């Protein structure tokens, strides 16, 4: 192991511990503050909005989950009236996904609740620190895809 790598070990352990803590807290708070949809459902619904005409295959790839898992979650959201399917023109089997008006409303509400929670956590940060945090998270997540 290189010397510079060893010098990173402790901060990387801290990152790992903090990410685990963050993930547990986020899921716990999500179920309390956003009872209409689970964290996984909100993540999938957000992935549907990230592309103009996503398919289940697109959503599975974007979320790095198995297509069968994505299909099951999509079916549940479709049954609840939060997602709808539309035949993709010119393609026999492909179906585009989109949020229903109710789905868009619930996702927007959940995003508002989560943004407020984040705003509270960074309330004593400068605008520059918030921007830097956003930039670093974006960079970190871009490397993991």
Order of alpha helices (4+ residues) and beta strands (2+ residues): alpha-alpha-alpha-alpha-beta-beta-alpha-alpha
